[in-house]
């Protein structure tokens, strides 16, 4: 796993672009903010879709 090329755009609840992070950081980001609006990108990870 390790893909520096995998970039994910992070958008907050207001629809503002927070920044672009690596796909590996997405998991940590979701854990910190499970209420984040959407994670847009090729990976298309479902926000809060980890089912907790």
C-alpha positions in Angstrom: 0.0 0.0 0.0 1.8 3.2 -0.2 0.8 5.4 -3.0 2.0 8.9 -3.1 0.1 9.3 -6.4 -3.2 8.7 -4.6 -4.5 12.1 -3.8 -7.8 12.8 -2.2 -9.6 16.2 -2.1 -11.1 16.9 1.3 -14.2 19.0 1.5 -15.8 20.2 4.8 -19.4 20.3 5.7 -19.7 23.8 4.1 -18.5 22.4 0.8 -15.2 24.2 1.1 -12.0 22.6 -0.1 -10.0 21.9 3.0 -7.0 20.5 1.1 -5.6 17.6 -0.7 -4.2 14.7 1.3 -2.8 11.2 0.5 -5.2 8.3 0.4 -3.4 6.7 3.3 -4.3 9.7 5.5 -8.0 9.5 4.6 -8.5 6.8 7.2 -7.0 9.0 10.0 -9.0 11.9 8.8 -12.3 10.0 8.9 -11.5 8.9 12.5 -11.0 12.4 13.5 -14.0 13.8 11.7 -16.6 11.2 11.0 -19.1 14.0 10.2 -17.1 15.3 7.2 -19.2 15.9 4.2 -17.5 14.1 1.4 -14.1 12.7 0.3 -13.8 13.3 -3.4 -11.3 11.6 -5.5 -10.6 8.6 -7.7 -10.8 6.3 -4.7 -14.2 7.6 -3.9 -14.2 6.5 -0.3 -17.7 6.7 1.3 -17.7 9.2 4.2 -18.3 7.4 7.4 -18.8 4.2 5.5 -16.6 2.2 7.8 -19.7 1.2 9.8 -19.1 1.9 13.4 
